[in-house]
Amino acid sequence: MSESAVHGGEALARAVEAAYAQGGTDYSLEPMVLEDDKGAPVGRIKDGDQVVFCCRRGEREIELTEAFTQADFPYFAREKMDDLTFAIMTMYHEKFKDLPIAFAPERVTNCLAQVLSQAGLRQFHCAESEKYAHVTFFFNGGHNQPFPGETDLKVPSPKGIPFDQKPELSLPEVAEKVKGAVDEGYDFIVTNFANGDVIGHTSNTQAKLKAAAVISRYSSQVAEYAREHGYLVAITADHGNIEKLYTKDGKPDGAHTTNLVPFIVLDPQGRDIALRDGRLGDVAPTVLGVLGVDQPADMTGGSLILTEGITNKKMMLMILDGWGFGTHDEGDAIYLADTPQWDALLEKYPSCRLSASGEDVGLKAGKAGNSEAGHSNLGAGRVVAQDDVRMDNAIKDGSFRANPVFAKVLEKARQGHALHLISLLTEKSSHGCIDYPLMLAEMAEGVEEIYLHIIFDGRSTEPGSAPALLRMVDGKLAALGRGLIVDGIGRGIALDRDSNYGRIEKAYRCLVDGAGTRYRQ
């Protein structure tokens, strides 16, 4: 057996090729598990082991992380592992804030909510539960607790049914709560309408059209209500999504876009307001300017309002999640849907366009925006470097090696505990990069057991590319002289984001029990 073969990549590559021959695709590959000469699965996760979930994004990583870390997890029975370390690369959800997080969100000083609080203004933050963290934690610069004078309200999202079966989600309830805050006279109100992103991620075209119509109706209703009650209202979005219905090959498209997003101003005084185009980091300075609050020096964005003297005692910021400017044709959900109220807002009130993707929101050039980046930039009033940029920079400048979370995990692994690296097999996905587990394996000198658990991508990688990537990883492990690839499973199973916990159980049983199709070196 060659030195390369003992690291498992060649064996799994052959198993994947056999699955391809049976019609399998990377995204949906069922679990495949390495077994030893006696038929026992190799490299299973057990109590006392050290695990690093090497994905870096958020919504697709939540369910598997829950299965390993949540004491009250209700979806399937699990072995109790009180001494398992489960470290995550970034904070996938606020519920994981107490886990070891290698690249925890950086706290933004002098974010909008903090500056308004220091000015003595009362503020109200409201969204349904699917996007509640975005108008609180992310909008507030990584701060977990509300600032003095801030009231946060979460409306539960629908439970027990697929979201595309209820395209309106909980927007009617959110709208009523926000109008109630208007009645109470808060100085600043920020709300998120989740439908464009949540329904935009599904493949149900009719649900997307219905969601767009609902957003049109309620955005106009709430904005006009606030304007009539003395609020200057700004309507914007955090990124694009729902507007793009189809991929280039005509399949339903549920991905975020790089499209520009709207910024509309409804002025209760009916003044002639001139706006300029900009980016999301310009929204917070605009709010401060309207409310007459001084902009701190580290808030480097600039007001979108060109007209001098535009101030108002109260302001509302409405964020339409996943609502970008589309192609205005048969592939554009907002164009196709029944949206007369939205059309009227654009026609009646001054508007401009904002960049919500790539380097303008702290992501890599050309990369589609996302809700975390969008809300952090909206609340920070500046460009906030996002996880992928921060992590790539950490590799380049050497700080990845000095990360204290990694150091603690490796220290314990060197004491005789196995190290498990759950890794997405890709070089360029927003959810991860194979460079991360390879770097950790390089850092793990002195660790006797290092196991790589592969999640096949099938989205940001070319179809059928997994065997070549596995052989590449195998060669790099051989060069290090350590590490063993022990299993593989499709991203559509392990990284489910639609509450299909039967898929998550498959992934969990693979990682813990060795359940899956067996193969050997």
KEKEKE-803359 format. One record per residue (C-alpha): residue number from 1; y, z, x. Coordinates in steps of 0.02 Angstrom, whole numbers, plus 50000, padded with zeros to 5 digits. Layout:
residues N
@pos:NUM c2:Y c3:Z c1:X
...
//
This chain:
residues 521
@pos:1 c2:50000 c3:50000 c1:50000
@pos:2 c2:50171 c3:49952 c1:50070
@pos:3 c2:50310 c3:50079 c1:50097
@pos:4 c2:50409 c3:49996 c1:49956
@pos:5 c2:50266 c3:50008 c1:49832
@pos:6 c2:50253 c3:50197 c1:49844
@pos:7 c2:50424 c3:50218 c1:49762
@pos:8 c2:50368 c3:50151 c1:49593
@pos:9 c2:50487 c3:50007 c1:49565
@pos:10 c2:50360 c3:49870 c1:49595
@pos:11 c2:50234 c3:49951 c1:49478
@pos:12 c2:50359 c3:49969 c1:49337
@pos:13 c2:50423 c3:49792 c1:49367
@pos:14 c2:50248 c3:49726 c1:49338
@pos:15 c2:50231 c3:49832 c1:49180
@pos:16 c2:50396 c3:49762 c1:49115
@pos:17 c2:50340 c3:49584 c1:49151
@pos:18 c2:50183 c3:49618 c1:49050
@pos:19 c2:50291 c3:49683 c1:48907
@pos:20 c2:50399 c3:49527 c1:48916
@pos:21 c2:50242 c3:49422 c1:48898
@pos:22 c2:50208 c3:49513 c1:48735
@pos:23 c2:50383 c3:49475 c1:48670
@pos:24 c2:50472 c3:49633 c1:48728
@pos:25 c2:50657 c3:49637 c1:48771
@pos:26 c2:50747 c3:49756 c1:48888
@pos:27 c2:50850 c3:49839 c1:48752
@pos:28 c2:50700 c3:49883 c1:48644
@pos:29 c2:50560 c3:49911 c1:48771
@pos:30 c2:50442 c3:50049 c1:48715
@pos:31 c2:50406 c3:50192 c1:48837
@pos:32 c2:50306 c3:50151 c1:48994
@pos:33 c2:50242 c3:50294 c1:49102
@pos:34 c2:50169 c3:50299 c1:49277
@pos:35 c2:50001 c3:50388 c1:49289
@pos:36 c2:49904 c3:50447 c1:49440
@pos:37 c2:49726 c3:50402 c1:49488
@pos:38 c2:49660 c3:50535 c1:49369
@pos:39 c2:49757 c3:50469 c1:49220
@pos:40 c2:49888 c3:50607 c1:49219
@pos:41 c2:50072 c3:50562 c1:49193
@pos:42 c2:50179 c3:50580 c1:49349
@pos:43 c2:50349 c3:50664 c1:49361
@pos:44 c2:50367 c3:50746 c1:49191
@pos:45 c2:50518 c3:50857 c1:49155
@pos:46 c2:50468 c3:51039 c1:49143
@pos:47 c2:50549 c3:51210 c1:49135
@pos:48 c2:50635 c3:51258 c1:49297
@pos:49 c2:50671 c3:51078 c1:49346
@pos:50 c2:50841 c3:51004 c1:49385
@pos:51 c2:50899 c3:50855 c1:49280
@pos:52 c2:51052 c3:50745 c1:49301
@pos:53 c2:51087 c3:50626 c1:49158
@pos:54 c2:51171 c3:50489 c1:49259
@pos:55 c2:51254 c3:50400 c1:49114
@pos:56 c2:51441 c3:50420 c1:49101
@pos:57 c2:51508 c3:50371 c1:48931
@pos:58 c2:51487 c3:50468 c1:48771
@pos:59 c2:51423 c3:50415 c1:48602
@pos:60 c2:51256 c3:50342 c1:48660
@pos:61 c2:51214 c3:50492 c1:48768
@pos:62 c2:51240 c3:50627 c1:48637
@pos:63 c2:51073 c3:50629 c1:48547
@pos:64 c2:50960 c3:50637 c1:48700
@pos:65 c2:51071 c3:50772 c1:48775
@pos:66 c2:51057 c3:50870 c1:48613
@pos:67 c2:50867 c3:50860 c1:48621
@pos:68 c2:50865 c3:50943 c1:48793
@pos:69 c2:51006 c3:51068 c1:48772
@pos:70 c2:51038 c3:51122 c1:48592
@pos:71 c2:50951 c3:51282 c1:48538
@pos:72 c2:50968 c3:51241 c1:48353
@pos:73 c2:50910 c3:51060 c1:48368
@pos:74 c2:50828 c3:51023 c1:48198
@pos:75 c2:50754 c3:50849 c1:48216
@pos:76 c2:50587 c3:50878 c1:48303
@pos:77 c2:50493 c3:51019 c1:48387
@pos:78 c2:50515 c3:51042 c1:48574
@pos:79 c2:50442 c3:51148 c1:48712
@pos:80 c2:50557 c3:51294 c1:48751
@pos:81 c2:50633 c3:51271 c1:48924
@pos:82 c2:50753 c3:51414 c1:48957
@pos:83 c2:50765 c3:51381 c1:49144
@pos:84 c2:50797 c3:51194 c1:49136
@pos:85 c2:50960 c3:51134 c1:49216
@pos:86 c2:51026 c3:50982 c1:49122
@pos:87 c2:51183 c3:50919 c1:49207
@pos:88 c2:51283 c3:50776 c1:49133
@pos:89 c2:51397 c3:50654 c1:49223
@pos:90 c2:51542 c3:50662 c1:49099
@pos:91 c2:51576 c3:50759 c1:48940
@pos:92 c2:51488 c3:50655 c1:48809
@pos:93 c2:51549 c3:50767 c1:48668
@pos:94 c2:51648 c3:50927 c1:48653
@pos:95 c2:51488 c3:51018 c1:48600
@pos:96 c2:51428 c3:51000 c1:48780
@pos:97 c2:51580 c3:51082 c1:48859
@pos:98 c2:51474 c3:51227 c1:48925
@pos:99 c2:51347 c3:51117 c1:49014
@pos:100 c2:51364 c3:51075 c1:49199
@pos:101 c2:51480 c3:50923 c1:49195
@pos:102 c2:51499 c3:50832 c1:49359
@pos:103 c2:51657 c3:50740 c1:49309
@pos:104 c2:51733 c3:50848 c1:49174
@pos:105 c2:51887 c3:50776 c1:49089
@pos:106 c2:52043 c3:50812 c1:49189
@pos:107 c2:52171 c3:50916 c1:49098
@pos:108 c2:52335 c3:50825 c1:49074
@pos:109 c2:52488 c3:50932 c1:49101
@pos:110 c2:52635 c3:50908 c1:48983
@pos:111 c2:52540 c3:50805 c1:48854
@pos:112 c2:52629 c3:50769 c1:48691
@pos:113 c2:52555 c3:50913 c1:48593
@pos:114 c2:52599 c3:51037 c1:48731
@pos:115 c2:52778 c3:50975 c1:48746
@pos:116 c2:52803 c3:50984 c1:48557
@pos:117 c2:52731 c3:51159 c1:48556
@pos:118 c2:52849 c3:51215 c1:48694
@pos:119 c2:52993 c3:51144 c1:48592
@pos:120 c2:52943 c3:51256 c1:48447
@pos:121 c2:52888 c3:51116 c1:48332
@pos:122 c2:52746 c3:51135 c1:48207
@pos:123 c2:52611 c3:51001 c1:48215
@pos:124 c2:52457 c3:50952 c1:48114
@pos:125 c2:52306 c3:50858 c1:48187
@pos:126 c2:52178 c3:50790 c1:48064
@pos:127 c2:52025 c3:50676 c1:48068
@pos:128 c2:51850 c3:50670 c1:48000
@pos:129 c2:51716 c3:50744 c1:48110
@pos:130 c2:51665 c3:50579 c1:48191
@pos:131 c2:51838 c3:50571 c1:48273
@pos:132 c2:51897 c3:50751 c1:48266
@pos:133 c2:51880 c3:50777 c1:48455
@pos:134 c2:51992 c3:50627 c1:48483
@pos:135 c2:52145 c3:50698 c1:48393
@pos:136 c2:52115 c3:50870 c1:48470
@pos:137 c2:52027 c3:50878 c1:48639
@pos:138 c2:52063 c3:50701 c1:48701
@pos:139 c2:52236 c3:50684 c1:48623
@pos:140 c2:52281 c3:50855 c1:48693
@pos:141 c2:52241 c3:50809 c1:48871
@pos:142 c2:52072 c3:50896 c1:48886
@pos:143 c2:52130 c3:51063 c1:48815
@pos:144 c2:51999 c3:51143 c1:48703
@pos:145 c2:52113 c3:51257 c1:48605
@pos:146 c2:52261 c3:51207 c1:48495
@pos:147 c2:52433 c3:51241 c1:48565
@pos:148 c2:52545 c3:51371 c1:48480
@pos:149 c2:52612 c3:51298 c1:48318
@pos:150 c2:52470 c3:51172 c1:48305
@pos:151 c2:52352 c3:51166 c1:48156
@pos:152 c2:52191 c3:51066 c1:48174
@pos:153 c2:52089 c3:51012 c1:48024
@pos:154 c2:51918 c3:50927 c1:48023
@pos:155 c2:51852 c3:50837 c1:47870
@pos:156 c2:51661 c3:50819 c1:47874
@pos:157 c2:51597 c3:50641 c1:47894
@pos:158 c2:51458 c3:50584 c1:47775
@pos:159 c2:51286 c3:50652 c1:47817
@pos:160 c2:51112 c3:50596 c1:47775
@pos:161 c2:51148 c3:50410 c1:47750
@pos:162 c2:51185 c3:50265 c1:47867
@pos:163 c2:51372 c3:50249 c1:47888
@pos:164 c2:51372 c3:50067 c1:47834
@pos:165 c2:51309 c3:50124 c1:47663
@pos:166 c2:51475 c3:50215 c1:47639
@pos:167 c2:51608 c3:50110 c1:47726
@pos:168 c2:51748 c3:50220 c1:47662
@pos:169 c2:51672 c3:50367 c1:47756
@pos:170 c2:51779 c3:50521 c1:47721
@pos:171 c2:51945 c3:50429 c1:47726
@pos:172 c2:51996 c3:50476 c1:47548
@pos:173 c2:51981 c3:50660 c1:47593
@pos:174 c2:52073 c3:50636 c1:47758
@pos:175 c2:52213 c3:50547 c1:47666
@pos:176 c2:52232 c3:50691 c1:47544
@pos:177 c2:52237 c3:50821 c1:47683
@pos:178 c2:52369 c3:50722 c1:47777
@pos:179 c2:52477 c3:50704 c1:47621
@pos:180 c2:52458 c3:50891 c1:47598
@pos:181 c2:52525 c3:50917 c1:47775
@pos:182 c2:52674 c3:50807 c1:47729
@pos:183 c2:52706 c3:50920 c1:47580
@pos:184 c2:52701 c3:51071 c1:47696
@pos:185 c2:52834 c3:50993 c1:47805
@pos:186 c2:52754 c3:50992 c1:47978
@pos:187 c2:52870 c3:50924 c1:48111
@pos:188 c2:52736 c3:50809 c1:48184
@pos:189 c2:52574 c3:50745 c1:48107
@pos:190 c2:52439 c3:50646 c1:48197
@pos:191 c2:52288 c3:50578 c1:48105
@pos:192 c2:52143 c3:50463 c1:48143
@pos:193 c2:52063 c3:50343 c1:48019
@pos:194 c2:51887 c3:50323 c1:48090
@pos:195 c2:51818 c3:50178 c1:47988
@pos:196 c2:51868 c3:50032 c1:48099
@pos:197 c2:51767 c3:50099 c1:48244
@pos:198 c2:51623 c3:50186 c1:48156
@pos:199 c2:51586 c3:50040 c1:48039
@pos:200 c2:51638 c3:49915 c1:48172
@pos:201 c2:51490 c3:49972 c1:48278
@pos:202 c2:51366 c3:49922 c1:48142
@pos:203 c2:51297 c3:49747 c1:48114
@pos:204 c2:51338 c3:49749 c1:47928
@pos:205 c2:51472 c3:49617 c1:47897
@pos:206 c2:51499 c3:49663 c1:47715
@pos:207 c2:51522 c3:49846 c1:47761
@pos:208 c2:51653 c3:49794 c1:47889
@pos:209 c2:51749 c3:49694 c1:47758
@pos:210 c2:51743 c3:49841 c1:47638
@pos:211 c2:51799 c3:49960 c1:47776
@pos:212 c2:51946 c3:49849 c1:47821
@pos:213 c2:52000 c3:49845 c1:47639
@pos:214 c2:51989 c3:50035 c1:47627
@pos:215 c2:52091 c3:50056 c1:47787
@pos:216 c2:52221 c3:49936 c1:47720
@pos:217 c2:52238 c3:50033 c1:47559
@pos:218 c2:52244 c3:50208 c1:47629
@pos:219 c2:52350 c3:50171 c1:47782
@pos:220 c2:52484 c3:50100 c1:47669
@pos:221 c2:52467 c3:50238 c1:47541
@pos:222 c2:52482 c3:50380 c1:47667
@pos:223 c2:52618 c3:50297 c1:47771
@pos:224 c2:52727 c3:50258 c1:47621
@pos:225 c2:52702 c3:50434 c1:47553
@pos:226 c2:52759 c3:50508 c1:47718
@pos:227 c2:52907 c3:50388 c1:47732
@pos:228 c2:52964 c3:50432 c1:47556
@pos:229 c2:52958 c3:50616 c1:47607
@pos:230 c2:53071 c3:50593 c1:47756
@pos:231 c2:52948 c3:50553 c1:47895
@pos:232 c2:52970 c3:50415 c1:48021
@pos:233 c2:52793 c3:50344 c1:48028
@pos:234 c2:52712 c3:50250 c1:48173
@pos:235 c2:52547 c3:50161 c1:48141
@pos:236 c2:52444 c3:50108 c1:48291
@pos:237 c2:52263 c3:50098 c1:48354
@pos:238 c2:52165 c3:50161 c1:48503
@pos:239 c2:52071 c3:49998 c1:48539
@pos:240 c2:52000 c3:49847 c1:48451
@pos:241 c2:51828 c3:49833 c1:48370
@pos:242 c2:51809 c3:49792 c1:48185
@pos:243 c2:51914 c3:49634 c1:48194
@pos:244 c2:51781 c3:49540 c1:48294
@pos:245 c2:51633 c3:49502 c1:48182
@pos:246 c2:51523 c3:49392 c1:48291
@pos:247 c2:51472 c3:49362 c1:48470
@pos:248 c2:51484 c3:49191 c1:48551
@pos:249 c2:51307 c3:49152 c1:48493
@pos:250 c2:51345 c3:49199 c1:48313
@pos:251 c2:51261 c3:49369 c1:48308
@pos:252 c2:51347 c3:49523 c1:48232
@pos:253 c2:51463 c3:49601 c1:48360
@pos:254 c2:51476 c3:49790 c1:48362
@pos:255 c2:51565 c3:49808 c1:48529
@pos:256 c2:51743 c3:49859 c1:48571
@pos:257 c2:51866 c3:49722 c1:48615
@pos:258 c2:52008 c3:49695 c1:48737
@pos:259 c2:52123 c3:49639 c1:48596
@pos:260 c2:52300 c3:49704 c1:48580
@pos:261 c2:52332 c3:49833 c1:48445
@pos:262 c2:52478 c3:49854 c1:48323
@pos:263 c2:52624 c3:49973 c1:48327
@pos:264 c2:52720 c3:49977 c1:48163
@pos:265 c2:52869 c3:50087 c1:48122
@pos:266 c2:52916 c3:50142 c1:47947
@pos:267 c2:53089 c3:50221 c1:47949
@pos:268 c2:53140 c3:50332 c1:47802
@pos:269 c2:53321 c3:50282 c1:47831
@pos:270 c2:53285 c3:50096 c1:47829
@pos:271 c2:53373 c3:50063 c1:47995
@pos:272 c2:53356 c3:49898 c1:48087
@pos:273 c2:53242 c3:49950 c1:48230
@pos:274 c2:53201 c3:49837 c1:48377
@pos:275 c2:53037 c3:49866 c1:48468
@pos:276 c2:52962 c3:49805 c1:48631
@pos:277 c2:52781 c3:49770 c1:48673
@pos:278 c2:52696 c3:49899 c1:48784
@pos:279 c2:52538 c3:50000 c1:48806
@pos:280 c2:52463 c3:50156 c1:48729
@pos:281 c2:52544 c3:50270 c1:48858
@pos:282 c2:52714 c3:50224 c1:48786
@pos:283 c2:52679 c3:50303 c1:48616
@pos:284 c2:52705 c3:50486 c1:48664
@pos:285 c2:52876 c3:50453 c1:48741
@pos:286 c2:52922 c3:50360 c1:48582
@pos:287 c2:52875 c3:50513 c1:48478
@pos:288 c2:52977 c3:50628 c1:48589
@pos:289 c2:53126 c3:50513 c1:48579
@pos:290 c2:53120 c3:50509 c1:48390
@pos:291 c2:53104 c3:50698 c1:48377
@pos:292 c2:53243 c3:50728 c1:48504
@pos:293 c2:53132 c3:50817 c1:48630
@pos:294 c2:53159 c3:50789 c1:48816
@pos:295 c2:53024 c3:50688 c1:48902
@pos:296 c2:52944 c3:50777 c1:49051
@pos:297 c2:52949 c3:50689 c1:49219
@pos:298 c2:52760 c3:50672 c1:49231
@pos:299 c2:52754 c3:50578 c1:49066
@pos:300 c2:52787 c3:50408 c1:49144
@pos:301 c2:52779 c3:50296 c1:48991
@pos:302 c2:52936 c3:50236 c1:48904
@pos:303 c2:52993 c3:50228 c1:48724
@pos:304 c2:52944 c3:50073 c1:48625
@pos:305 c2:53105 c3:50083 c1:48525
@pos:306 c2:53245 c3:49979 c1:48600
@pos:307 c2:53377 c3:50025 c1:48472
@pos:308 c2:53482 c3:50173 c1:48528
@pos:309 c2:53504 c3:50328 c1:48422
@pos:310 c2:53343 c3:50316 c1:48321
@pos:311 c2:53300 c3:50497 c1:48288
@pos:312 c2:53219 c3:50588 c1:48143
@pos:313 c2:53176 c3:50768 c1:48105
@pos:314 c2:52994 c3:50731 c1:48064
@pos:315 c2:52867 c3:50603 c1:48125
@pos:316 c2:52690 c3:50548 c1:48085
@pos:317 c2:52573 c3:50454 c1:48204
@pos:318 c2:52431 c3:50365 c1:48115
@pos:319 c2:52291 c3:50301 c1:48229
@pos:320 c2:52177 c3:50169 c1:48155
@pos:321 c2:52021 c3:50185 c1:48261
@pos:322 c2:51951 c3:50018 c1:48320
@pos:323 c2:52084 c3:49908 c1:48235
@pos:324 c2:52145 c3:49766 c1:48344
@pos:325 c2:52228 c3:49597 c1:48322
@pos:326 c2:52090 c3:49469 c1:48296
@pos:327 c2:52078 c3:49281 c1:48295
@pos:328 c2:52142 c3:49262 c1:48117
@pos:329 c2:51995 c3:49154 c1:48066
@pos:330 c2:51820 c3:49167 c1:47993
@pos:331 c2:51765 c3:49280 c1:48135
@pos:332 c2:51901 c3:49410 c1:48101
@pos:333 c2:51855 c3:49549 c1:47978
@pos:334 c2:52035 c3:49602 c1:47949
@pos:335 c2:52084 c3:49423 c1:47910
@pos:336 c2:51936 c3:49396 c1:47792
@pos:337 c2:51946 c3:49563 c1:47702
@pos:338 c2:52055 c3:49605 c1:47553
@pos:339 c2:52200 c3:49684 c1:47647
@pos:340 c2:52361 c3:49648 c1:47552
@pos:341 c2:52434 c3:49819 c1:47591
@pos:342 c2:52407 c3:49796 c1:47778
@pos:343 c2:52483 c3:49622 c1:47771
@pos:344 c2:52634 c3:49694 c1:47681
@pos:345 c2:52658 c3:49829 c1:47814
@pos:346 c2:52663 c3:49698 c1:47952
@pos:347 c2:52782 c3:49588 c1:47854
@pos:348 c2:52900 c3:49723 c1:47791
@pos:349 c2:52921 c3:49838 c1:47941
@pos:350 c2:52962 c3:49812 c1:48126
@pos:351 c2:52810 c3:49798 c1:48237
@pos:352 c2:52754 c3:49759 c1:48413
@pos:353 c2:52591 c3:49745 c1:48509
@pos:354 c2:52513 c3:49866 c1:48631
@pos:355 c2:52384 c3:49844 c1:48767
@pos:356 c2:52237 c3:49962 c1:48740
@pos:357 c2:52111 c3:49906 c1:48871
@pos:358 c2:52082 c3:49883 c1:49056
@pos:359 c2:52201 c3:49953 c1:49185
@pos:360 c2:52332 c3:49989 c1:49051
@pos:361 c2:52225 c3:50135 c1:48990
@pos:362 c2:52149 c3:50187 c1:49156
@pos:363 c2:51992 c3:50079 c1:49147
@pos:364 c2:51933 c3:49940 c1:49260
@pos:365 c2:52025 c3:49775 c1:49243
@pos:366 c2:51963 c3:49675 c1:49095
@pos:367 c2:51862 c3:49816 c1:49020
@pos:368 c2:51871 c3:49845 c1:48832
@pos:369 c2:51957 c3:50003 c1:48776
@pos:370 c2:51869 c3:50150 c1:48694
@pos:371 c2:51916 c3:50299 c1:48587
@pos:372 c2:51919 c3:50426 c1:48728
@pos:373 c2:52031 c3:50319 c1:48838
@pos:374 c2:52139 c3:50270 c1:48691
@pos:375 c2:52175 c3:50445 c1:48628
@pos:376 c2:52197 c3:50520 c1:48801
@pos:377 c2:52328 c3:50388 c1:48841
@pos:378 c2:52412 c3:50405 c1:48671
@pos:379 c2:52430 c3:50592 c1:48693
@pos:380 c2:52470 c3:50593 c1:48878
@pos:381 c2:52614 c3:50470 c1:48878
@pos:382 c2:52551 c3:50391 c1:49039
@pos:383 c2:52401 c3:50296 c1:49107
@pos:384 c2:52255 c3:50419 c1:49121
@pos:385 c2:52117 c3:50370 c1:49242
@pos:386 c2:51951 c3:50359 c1:49148
@pos:387 c2:51776 c3:50411 c1:49199
@pos:388 c2:51715 c3:50247 c1:49273
@pos:389 c2:51868 c3:50229 c1:49384
@pos:390 c2:51864 c3:50412 c1:49436
@pos:391 c2:51680 c3:50405 c1:49480
@pos:392 c2:51691 c3:50242 c1:49575
@pos:393 c2:51839 c3:50311 c1:49671
@pos:394 c2:51738 c3:50469 c1:49708
@pos:395 c2:51602 c3:50364 c1:49787
@pos:396 c2:51729 c3:50268 c1:49890
@pos:397 c2:51825 c3:50419 c1:49953
@pos:398 c2:51673 c3:50529 c1:49981
@pos:399 c2:51713 c3:50662 c1:49851
@pos:400 c2:51557 c3:50614 c1:49751
@pos:401 c2:51454 c3:50696 c1:49889
@pos:402 c2:51557 c3:50856 c1:49881
@pos:403 c2:51547 c3:50873 c1:49691
@pos:404 c2:51507 c3:51058 c1:49656
@pos:405 c2:51394 c3:51020 c1:49507
@pos:406 c2:51286 c3:50904 c1:49614
@pos:407 c2:51287 c3:51030 c1:49755
@pos:408 c2:51220 c3:51168 c1:49642
@pos:409 c2:51085 c3:51056 c1:49567
@pos:410 c2:51026 c3:50999 c1:49738
@pos:411 c2:51028 c3:51175 c1:49809
@pos:412 c2:50910 c3:51234 c1:49673
@pos:413 c2:50800 c3:51079 c1:49690
@pos:414 c2:50779 c3:51117 c1:49875
@pos:415 c2:50705 c3:51285 c1:49825
@pos:416 c2:50550 c3:51197 c1:49760
@pos:417 c2:50609 c3:51127 c1:49593
@pos:418 c2:50590 c3:50944 c1:49546
@pos:419 c2:50747 c3:50837 c1:49532
@pos:420 c2:50752 c3:50712 c1:49387
@pos:421 c2:50880 c3:50572 c1:49378
@pos:422 c2:50892 c3:50487 c1:49207
@pos:423 c2:50974 c3:50321 c1:49246
@pos:424 c2:51032 c3:50162 c1:49160
@pos:425 c2:50965 c3:50009 c1:49251
@pos:426 c2:51126 c3:49911 c1:49272
@pos:427 c2:51261 c3:49878 c1:49398
@pos:428 c2:51408 c3:49861 c1:49278
@pos:429 c2:51387 c3:49945 c1:49108
@pos:430 c2:51521 c3:50058 c1:49035
@pos:431 c2:51379 c3:50184 c1:49011
@pos:432 c2:51326 c3:50194 c1:49191
@pos:433 c2:51280 c3:50117 c1:49356
@pos:434 c2:51121 c3:50125 c1:49460
@pos:435 c2:51230 c3:50173 c1:49609
@pos:436 c2:51243 c3:50351 c1:49542
@pos:437 c2:51058 c3:50399 c1:49550
@pos:438 c2:51039 c3:50307 c1:49715
@pos:439 c2:51184 c3:50407 c1:49788
@pos:440 c2:51107 c3:50569 c1:49723
@pos:441 c2:50939 c3:50523 c1:49798
@pos:442 c2:51026 c3:50493 c1:49964
@pos:443 c2:51109 c3:50663 c1:49951
@pos:444 c2:50944 c3:50749 c1:49908
@pos:445 c2:50878 c3:50770 c1:50084
@pos:446 c2:50753 c3:50912 c1:50085
@pos:447 c2:50706 c3:50894 c1:49901
@pos:448 c2:50519 c3:50863 c1:49892
@pos:449 c2:50507 c3:50792 c1:49716
@pos:450 c2:50636 c3:50663 c1:49659
@pos:451 c2:50596 c3:50566 c1:49502
@pos:452 c2:50695 c3:50422 c1:49428
@pos:453 c2:50681 c3:50392 c1:49241
@pos:454 c2:50741 c3:50218 c1:49198
@pos:455 c2:50833 c3:50164 c1:49040
@pos:456 c2:50830 c3:49975 c1:49027
@pos:457 c2:51000 c3:49906 c1:48979
@pos:458 c2:50988 c3:49739 c1:48888
@pos:459 c2:51174 c3:49731 c1:48850
@pos:460 c2:51277 c3:49719 c1:49009
@pos:461 c2:51134 c3:49644 c1:49110
@pos:462 c2:51057 c3:49472 c1:49097
@pos:463 c2:50904 c3:49465 c1:48982
@pos:464 c2:50746 c3:49479 c1:49084
@pos:465 c2:50834 c3:49547 c1:49238
@pos:466 c2:50750 c3:49718 c1:49239
@pos:467 c2:50606 c3:49674 c1:49358
@pos:468 c2:50724 c3:49607 c1:49491
@pos:469 c2:50836 c3:49761 c1:49475
@pos:470 c2:50685 c3:49876 c1:49486
@pos:471 c2:50629 c3:49792 c1:49646
@pos:472 c2:50804 c3:49808 c1:49716
@pos:473 c2:50807 c3:49995 c1:49677
@pos:474 c2:50631 c3:50010 c1:49750
@pos:475 c2:50692 c3:49936 c1:49914
@pos:476 c2:50838 c3:50057 c1:49923
@pos:477 c2:50725 c3:50207 c1:49890
@pos:478 c2:50608 c3:50144 c1:50025
@pos:479 c2:50754 c3:50136 c1:50146
@pos:480 c2:50795 c3:50317 c1:50103
@pos:481 c2:50614 c3:50368 c1:50115
@pos:482 c2:50616 c3:50469 c1:49955
@pos:483 c2:50619 c3:50453 c1:49766
@pos:484 c2:50492 c3:50388 c1:49641
@pos:485 c2:50523 c3:50284 c1:49484
@pos:486 c2:50406 c3:50359 c1:49354
@pos:487 c2:50446 c3:50284 c1:49185
@pos:488 c2:50555 c3:50164 c1:49086
@pos:489 c2:50617 c3:50146 c1:48907
@pos:490 c2:50739 c3:50033 c1:48816
@pos:491 c2:50920 c3:50080 c1:48789
@pos:492 c2:50903 c3:50049 c1:48602
@pos:493 c2:50779 c3:50194 c1:48596
@pos:494 c2:50840 c3:50319 c1:48725
@pos:495 c2:51026 c3:50291 c1:48694
@pos:496 c2:51026 c3:50282 c1:48505
@pos:497 c2:51193 c3:50324 c1:48424
@pos:498 c2:51151 c3:50305 c1:48239
@pos:499 c2:51056 c3:50469 c1:48210
@pos:500 c2:50887 c3:50384 c1:48223
@pos:501 c2:50807 c3:50539 c1:48297
@pos:502 c2:50634 c3:50462 c1:48286
@pos:503 c2:50689 c3:50351 c1:48430
@pos:504 c2:50756 c3:50500 c1:48526
@pos:505 c2:50590 c3:50589 c1:48502
@pos:506 c2:50502 c3:50440 c1:48582
@pos:507 c2:50616 c3:50456 c1:48733
@pos:508 c2:50595 c3:50645 c1:48741
@pos:509 c2:50405 c3:50636 c1:48728
@pos:510 c2:50404 c3:50505 c1:48864
@pos:511 c2:50508 c3:50611 c1:48982
@pos:512 c2:50422 c3:50777 c1:48945
@pos:513 c2:50245 c3:50736 c1:48888
@pos:514 c2:50214 c3:50565 c1:48965
@pos:515 c2:50193 c3:50480 c1:48797
@pos:516 c2:50195 c3:50291 c1:48814
@pos:517 c2:50101 c3:50143 c1:48883
@pos:518 c2:50025 c3:50194 c1:49050
@pos:519 c2:50031 c3:50095 c1:49210
@pos:520 c2:49980 c3:50130 c1:49391
@pos:521 c2:50044 c3:50092 c1:49565
//
